[in-house]
Amino acid sequence: MNEFEIDKRQMRRAFSRAATRYDAAAVLQREVCIRMLEKLDIIKIQPARVLDVGSGTGWGTRQLGERYPQADITALDIAFGMLQVARGTSSWWQKLFSGSKQRFLCADAEALPLAAQSVDMVWSNLAVQWCNDLPATFAGLHRVIRTDGLLMFSTFGPDTLQELRTAFDGVDGYNHVNRFADMHDIGDMLVEAGFADPVMEMEKLTLTYDDVKAVMQDLRSIGAHNATAGRAPGMLGKARWARIVQNYEALRRNGKLPATFEIIYGHAWKAAPRQSRDGRAIVKTNFRL
């Protein structure tokens, strides 16, 4: 058993339960989304079909709709509760007068129920870290993107929640924080999946809290429970919780407890194939008979 494997049923349940209170707590997710949108300012693309993978309550989907008003946009999320909230968020006049068409699809990013080469752009904000097989996930995204189409995403890096990880060290033998892929490894995965010249960036954002309960409550409010197979069964218990609090308190700075998030940004294009399926090289020329 892979102790870091995500339990998809547990994850789906947690995000669905958190859907109605998600937007009030998703400060980090919204900030990362804004920074991703700014990166689109220098990318020349006018997609006719956009897929928002891990759309959540649809805040980012609506921003994409405003940026690409004529686009056909599909919001995809594994949690049905999130999509229910997303469908009810837009006002009637936005639905009536917006040029973009928005559809909602409940599905797993690791098993996309879409035809090959069916979208011009895949957008994913802080979602692919919930995939168990990241190389296969990128291969699946590559499959549905049209030639010369764009993949743009963000995800968490290994130093995410390093303070919480430290606080749990030695408390028991279970997993309490998900494991996240390194930026350079993700770049290699993109190339292996067939994407051309991936651009990777990383930054660290730190949120501050008054106490440990506030940290845990924030994570629960956005559905970010520990859903790994190696998680501890049942409640923590008073003794273990007291030790966690003590460990975390040792990290207090300027009266606040920090929670660090390593944010990885990536984008890459789907280039035209260089080989046919039988391995023969494809050579393009301007010569015409």
Beta strands, then each sheet from edge to edge (+ up, - down):
strand 1: 49-53
strand 2: 72-77
strand 3: 101-106
strand 4: 119-125
strand 5: 145-156
strand 6: 195-209
strand 7: 257-270
sheet 1: 3+ 2+ 1+ 4+ 5+ 7- 6+
end
